[in-house]
């Protein structure tokens, strides 16, 4: 299994526009996310951006168009930019400045079946939080649904390990109507019965979805309370 990371990043985020280039103690959200990925076992990172204003040292930039419905679609449409030697792609959402590199190691170490999608989940941070996806699991710890409503005590962590061939066909699959209703780009894959195995991790820091998130993360970094 030869793995690289792919980070989709756009300027016009619906909940917090321009969050990728907002700064936390002198470094942008996207730069901090790339830095955290590079502290893991993964040493090749591809940044799929829609604006030259989004940049990060240590990542190979892939310039893309603006009009993609989600980050996975952006990567799928431009996957030819990633060398074919990489059999697996770790999709990491770009708004995770406090991403734990050890969680990437956990995901890689636990992903024994190379033909299925692998993901992480943790205990949901709070109830009535519509900014994070809650993941419903079956008895084999496989995802069967993801929702922003409180339908599960668990939330998914914003990284998914894909076999390359699944990412290659992502955009060829029609989108079920409830994917847009739930605002989760991975529901399409569950709809077509691709298996997504999930593994539990603890101590997951929040993503940057709102200005309040940004404020809390800034405070944690300033206090060193991570």
FIMI-221656 format. One record per residue (C-alpha): residue number from 1; chain; x, y, z. Coordinates in steps of 0.1 Angstrom, whole numbers, plus 5000, padded with zeros to 4 digits. Layout:
REM residues N
+-----+-----+------+------+------+
| seq | mol |    x |    y |    z |
+-----+-----+------+------+------+
| NUM |   A |    X |    Y |    Z |
...
+-----+-----+------+------+------+
END
This chain:
REM residues 226
+-----+-----+------+------+------+
| seq | mol |    x |    y |    z |
+-----+-----+------+------+------+
|   1 |   A | 5000 | 5000 | 5000 |
|   2 |   A | 5017 | 5032 | 4988 |
|   3 |   A | 4998 | 5062 | 5002 |
|   4 |   A | 4999 | 5100 | 4996 |
|   5 |   A | 4976 | 5126 | 5011 |
|   6 |   A | 4952 | 5148 | 4990 |
|   7 |   A | 4938 | 5179 | 5006 |
|   8 |   A | 4909 | 5197 | 4988 |
|   9 |   A | 4908 | 5235 | 4995 |
|  10 |   A | 4885 | 5262 | 4982 |
|  11 |   A | 4880 | 5298 | 4991 |
|  12 |   A | 4842 | 5299 | 4991 |
|  13 |   A | 4834 | 5277 | 5021 |
|  14 |   A | 4797 | 5278 | 5028 |
|  15 |   A | 4800 | 5281 | 5066 |
|  16 |   A | 4831 | 5302 | 5069 |
|  17 |   A | 4844 | 5317 | 5036 |
|  18 |   A | 4881 | 5322 | 5031 |
|  19 |   A | 4889 | 5301 | 5062 |
|  20 |   A | 4918 | 5283 | 5045 |
|  21 |   A | 4938 | 5315 | 5045 |
|  22 |   A | 4928 | 5327 | 5079 |
|  23 |   A | 4958 | 5329 | 5102 |
|  24 |   A | 4964 | 5312 | 5136 |
|  25 |   A | 4994 | 5326 | 5153 |
|  26 |   A | 5010 | 5336 | 5120 |
|  27 |   A | 5003 | 5305 | 5100 |
|  28 |   A | 4972 | 5298 | 5078 |
|  29 |   A | 4947 | 5271 | 5085 |
|  30 |   A | 4957 | 5252 | 5054 |
|  31 |   A | 4995 | 5255 | 5062 |
|  32 |   A | 4989 | 5242 | 5097 |
|  33 |   A | 4969 | 5213 | 5083 |
|  34 |   A | 4996 | 5204 | 5058 |
|  35 |   A | 5022 | 5206 | 5085 |
|  36 |   A | 5003 | 5182 | 5107 |
|  37 |   A | 4999 | 5157 | 5078 |
|  38 |   A | 5037 | 5159 | 5071 |
|  39 |   A | 5044 | 5150 | 5108 |
|  40 |   A | 5028 | 5116 | 5101 |
|  41 |   A | 5040 | 5086 | 5081 |
|  42 |   A | 5029 | 5103 | 5049 |
|  43 |   A | 5055 | 5124 | 5031 |
|  44 |   A | 5037 | 5133 | 4999 |
|  45 |   A | 5009 | 5158 | 5001 |
|  46 |   A | 4989 | 5172 | 4971 |
|  47 |   A | 4969 | 5204 | 4976 |
|  48 |   A | 4939 | 5206 | 4953 |
|  49 |   A | 4931 | 5243 | 4953 |
|  50 |   A | 4907 | 5267 | 4934 |
|  51 |   A | 4927 | 5299 | 4941 |
|  52 |   A | 4964 | 5308 | 4940 |
|  53 |   A | 4958 | 5325 | 4974 |
|  54 |   A | 4956 | 5291 | 4990 |
|  55 |   A | 4992 | 5279 | 4993 |
|  56 |   A | 5012 | 5258 | 5017 |
|  57 |   A | 5049 | 5249 | 5019 |
|  58 |   A | 5055 | 5211 | 5017 |
|  59 |   A | 5026 | 5204 | 4995 |
|  60 |   A | 5025 | 5199 | 4957 |
|  61 |   A | 4999 | 5223 | 4943 |
|  62 |   A | 4972 | 5211 | 4919 |
|  63 |   A | 4952 | 5240 | 4904 |
|  64 |   A | 4916 | 5231 | 4898 |
|  65 |   A | 4883 | 5247 | 4886 |
|  66 |   A | 4859 | 5264 | 4910 |
|  67 |   A | 4828 | 5244 | 4903 |
|  68 |   A | 4829 | 5211 | 4922 |
|  69 |   A | 4801 | 5201 | 4946 |
|  70 |   A | 4826 | 5189 | 4973 |
|  71 |   A | 4863 | 5182 | 4980 |
|  72 |   A | 4862 | 5145 | 4970 |
|  73 |   A | 4847 | 5154 | 4936 |
|  74 |   A | 4875 | 5180 | 4932 |
|  75 |   A | 4902 | 5154 | 4938 |
|  76 |   A | 4885 | 5128 | 4917 |
|  77 |   A | 4883 | 5151 | 4887 |
|  78 |   A | 4920 | 5160 | 4889 |
|  79 |   A | 4934 | 5127 | 4902 |
|  80 |   A | 4956 | 5124 | 4871 |
|  81 |   A | 4979 | 5149 | 4888 |
|  82 |   A | 4988 | 5123 | 4914 |
|  83 |   A | 5014 | 5098 | 4902 |
|  84 |   A | 5000 | 5063 | 4896 |
|  85 |   A | 5025 | 5048 | 4920 |
|  86 |   A | 5002 | 5058 | 4948 |
|  87 |   A | 4977 | 5030 | 4952 |
|  88 |   A | 4958 | 5047 | 4980 |
|  89 |   A | 4949 | 5083 | 4986 |
|  90 |   A | 4943 | 5097 | 5021 |
|  91 |   A | 4917 | 5125 | 5017 |
|  92 |   A | 4922 | 5151 | 5044 |
|  93 |   A | 4899 | 5180 | 5047 |
|  94 |   A | 4919 | 5212 | 5048 |
|  95 |   A | 4903 | 5228 | 5079 |
|  96 |   A | 4921 | 5207 | 5105 |
|  97 |   A | 4950 | 5228 | 5119 |
|  98 |   A | 4951 | 5206 | 5150 |
|  99 |   A | 4949 | 5173 | 5132 |
| 100 |   A | 4967 | 5146 | 5152 |
| 101 |   A | 4995 | 5129 | 5131 |
| 102 |   A | 4992 | 5098 | 5152 |
| 103 |   A | 4956 | 5093 | 5140 |
| 104 |   A | 4969 | 5090 | 5105 |
| 105 |   A | 4993 | 5063 | 5117 |
| 106 |   A | 4964 | 5045 | 5134 |
| 107 |   A | 4943 | 5046 | 5102 |
| 108 |   A | 4971 | 5033 | 5081 |
| 109 |   A | 4981 | 5005 | 5106 |
| 110 |   A | 4945 | 4993 | 5110 |
| 111 |   A | 4937 | 4993 | 5072 |
| 112 |   A | 4944 | 4957 | 5065 |
| 113 |   A | 4918 | 4952 | 5036 |
| 114 |   A | 4933 | 4973 | 5008 |
| 115 |   A | 4901 | 4971 | 4987 |
| 116 |   A | 4877 | 4990 | 5010 |
| 117 |   A | 4874 | 5025 | 5022 |
| 118 |   A | 4888 | 5032 | 5057 |
| 119 |   A | 4879 | 5060 | 5081 |
| 120 |   A | 4881 | 5071 | 5117 |
| 121 |   A | 4854 | 5080 | 5143 |
| 122 |   A | 4854 | 5094 | 5178 |
| 123 |   A | 4829 | 5104 | 5205 |
| 124 |   A | 4808 | 5133 | 5193 |
| 125 |   A | 4820 | 5166 | 5209 |
| 126 |   A | 4785 | 5180 | 5217 |
| 127 |   A | 4748 | 5176 | 5210 |
| 128 |   A | 4729 | 5199 | 5186 |
| 129 |   A | 4762 | 5205 | 5167 |
| 130 |   A | 4752 | 5207 | 5131 |
| 131 |   A | 4788 | 5214 | 5118 |
| 132 |   A | 4801 | 5179 | 5123 |
| 133 |   A | 4790 | 5146 | 5107 |
| 134 |   A | 4777 | 5119 | 5130 |
| 135 |   A | 4784 | 5084 | 5118 |
| 136 |   A | 4761 | 5054 | 5122 |
| 137 |   A | 4779 | 5020 | 5123 |
| 138 |   A | 4768 | 4984 | 5119 |
| 139 |   A | 4780 | 4955 | 5140 |
| 140 |   A | 4812 | 4952 | 5119 |
| 141 |   A | 4821 | 4989 | 5125 |
| 142 |   A | 4812 | 4998 | 5090 |
| 143 |   A | 4795 | 5030 | 5082 |
| 144 |   A | 4759 | 5028 | 5071 |
| 145 |   A | 4749 | 5065 | 5073 |
| 146 |   A | 4764 | 5099 | 5081 |
| 147 |   A | 4743 | 5129 | 5092 |
| 148 |   A | 4748 | 5163 | 5108 |
| 149 |   A | 4719 | 5155 | 5131 |
| 150 |   A | 4722 | 5137 | 5164 |
| 151 |   A | 4715 | 5102 | 5152 |
| 152 |   A | 4746 | 5087 | 5167 |
| 153 |   A | 4770 | 5093 | 5197 |
| 154 |   A | 4799 | 5092 | 5173 |
| 155 |   A | 4813 | 5117 | 5148 |
| 156 |   A | 4835 | 5109 | 5118 |
| 157 |   A | 4870 | 5124 | 5117 |
| 158 |   A | 4877 | 5144 | 5086 |
| 159 |   A | 4900 | 5120 | 5068 |
| 160 |   A | 4893 | 5089 | 5047 |
| 161 |   A | 4917 | 5064 | 5031 |
| 162 |   A | 4906 | 5055 | 4996 |
| 163 |   A | 4918 | 5028 | 4972 |
| 164 |   A | 4927 | 5048 | 4942 |
| 165 |   A | 4902 | 5030 | 4919 |
| 166 |   A | 4873 | 5041 | 4940 |
| 167 |   A | 4883 | 5078 | 4938 |
| 168 |   A | 4887 | 5074 | 4901 |
| 169 |   A | 4850 | 5065 | 4896 |
| 170 |   A | 4836 | 5088 | 4923 |
| 171 |   A | 4824 | 5115 | 4898 |
| 172 |   A | 4809 | 5089 | 4875 |
| 173 |   A | 4784 | 5078 | 4902 |
| 174 |   A | 4751 | 5097 | 4903 |
| 175 |   A | 4745 | 5115 | 4936 |
| 176 |   A | 4716 | 5104 | 4959 |
| 177 |   A | 4693 | 5133 | 4969 |
| 178 |   A | 4700 | 5128 | 5006 |
| 179 |   A | 4737 | 5135 | 5001 |
| 180 |   A | 4730 | 5171 | 4995 |
| 181 |   A | 4704 | 5172 | 5023 |
| 182 |   A | 4729 | 5158 | 5048 |
| 183 |   A | 4758 | 5178 | 5033 |
| 184 |   A | 4782 | 5148 | 5034 |
| 185 |   A | 4802 | 5139 | 5003 |
| 186 |   A | 4808 | 5103 | 5013 |
| 187 |   A | 4772 | 5092 | 5014 |
| 188 |   A | 4773 | 5085 | 4977 |
| 189 |   A | 4797 | 5057 | 4983 |
| 190 |   A | 4776 | 5041 | 5010 |
| 191 |   A | 4746 | 5044 | 4986 |
| 192 |   A | 4764 | 5023 | 4961 |
| 193 |   A | 4774 | 4998 | 4988 |
| 194 |   A | 4811 | 5005 | 4990 |
| 195 |   A | 4823 | 4993 | 5024 |
| 196 |   A | 4837 | 5019 | 5047 |
| 197 |   A | 4854 | 5004 | 5078 |
| 198 |   A | 4857 | 5028 | 5107 |
| 199 |   A | 4882 | 5027 | 5136 |
| 200 |   A | 4879 | 5045 | 5170 |
| 201 |   A | 4903 | 5072 | 5181 |
| 202 |   A | 4902 | 5096 | 5211 |
| 203 |   A | 4912 | 5131 | 5218 |
| 204 |   A | 4902 | 5146 | 5185 |
| 205 |   A | 4904 | 5184 | 5182 |
| 206 |   A | 4877 | 5204 | 5164 |
| 207 |   A | 4878 | 5214 | 5127 |
| 208 |   A | 4875 | 5251 | 5117 |
| 209 |   A | 4838 | 5253 | 5107 |
| 210 |   A | 4828 | 5286 | 5123 |
| 211 |   A | 4844 | 5317 | 5137 |
| 212 |   A | 4838 | 5303 | 5172 |
| 213 |   A | 4859 | 5272 | 5162 |
| 214 |   A | 4887 | 5295 | 5150 |
| 215 |   A | 4886 | 5315 | 5183 |
| 216 |   A | 4887 | 5283 | 5204 |
| 217 |   A | 4916 | 5268 | 5184 |
| 218 |   A | 4935 | 5301 | 5187 |
| 219 |   A | 4930 | 5301 | 5225 |
| 220 |   A | 4942 | 5264 | 5228 |
| 221 |   A | 4974 | 5271 | 5207 |
| 222 |   A | 4981 | 5303 | 5228 |
| 223 |   A | 4977 | 5284 | 5261 |
| 224 |   A | 4994 | 5253 | 5248 |
| 225 |   A | 4964 | 5232 | 5260 |
| 226 |   A | 4962 | 5206 | 5233 |
+-----+-----+------+------+------+
END
